[in-house]
Amino acid sequence: MEHIEEFLRKRDEDGILRSLMPASLRKDGKIYFGGREFIDLSSNDYLGLSNHPRLIDASREAVTKYGAGSSASRLLSGDLEICHELEEAVAKFKNKESALVFNSGFQANIGIISALCEKQDAIFCDRLSHASIIDGGLLSGARMFRFKHNDAGHLNGLLSKERKKFRNALIITESIFSMDGDSPDLKAIVDIKEKFKCRLFVDEAHATGIYGRNGSGIVEEDGVTDRVDFIMGTFSKALGSFGAYLAASKGYIDYLVNRCRSFIYSTALPPSVILASMAGIELVKNEPFRRIELLKSAEYLREGLKAKGFDAIGSSHIVPVITGDNSMTLKFAQGLREKGYWVMPIRPPTVPDGEGRIRFSLIFNHGIPAVQRLINDMQEIKL
Ligand SMILES: *Cc1c(COP(=O)(O)O)cnc(C)c1O
């Protein structure tokens, strides 16, 4: 076990040891540590729905009626009608034939990808793909190729060279990348997918609830729903609840019910979570004002920071600011903390060397005046 002690010592020495920091409460865009209040700029609760009365009431009613737990996996006795109702709501929301609910986005990705691909197949995924996508690929045993971030030309080149060597090929991308706040050219990727007879998997974890006319995501916004085979997303971010979904054809869903190990061998989500997710979808569909305001605030923040000379990147509700080396990144993180903002310094190895950043993840509740204060505070810290 010496390698474990050695690992911890090295991490600590390099100043990159991760540790947990329990908050006493987080609510309405704020987070509390002991008695101290911070503006929370590190969550994925983009629309502030995790504290919305509709989700809270839905959870409470579910607990009263069904109890706290679900007691078994879905294939045993854990399969409640409300879960099927949620799946129908998701299929409608995403405009796909069918849907399947998973216990988390991480479980969805490792289970779905490893069930779909085998040794004689290939996976082509974006270089910045989420850990769960990489792990799903590794678990599948398929050959993995990583194309340059959001570079459809590179994907095209890799496929020209490699596609014919494999039985099936699965292309995987996210629709919003959380460390860069940017999106791929989905239309180009869909064309490539068809040209090379591949299937396409899009992870909408950060886009669900924010983009598209119904708020279902970027796939909807870009009008490519029918041409994306697998649309995965989570209930745990903008939808304010927990768990994940896959929207796809009925054939694929039936296959996964029989084949996806993280679905088959795990206890079903608790009823309170299922009904909270349902309430989250309803709010997103019927009340678009939150995502409209959020996107306005993010644009205001990005443009405001750029005007002050900051390297604010991306094009979404996530606004990363490149700070460069570790000492600069820490200076901003520390300065912001002192001014009452809860932000995390993002440093290598999470991002490439020299590309340390502060990542602002706004919540709808923050509003423009708070964003303006943040821009001013950032400038003060820089001076
Ligand atoms: C958050 C996230 C996941 C994991 O979802 P959880 O429900 O938190 O397990 C998967 N993919 C992406 C792109 C994510 O951002």
Residues whose N, C-alpha, C, O or C-beta is under 5 A from the ligand:
A	BS01	LIG	S104 G105 F106 H130 S132 E174 D203 A205 T234 S236 G243
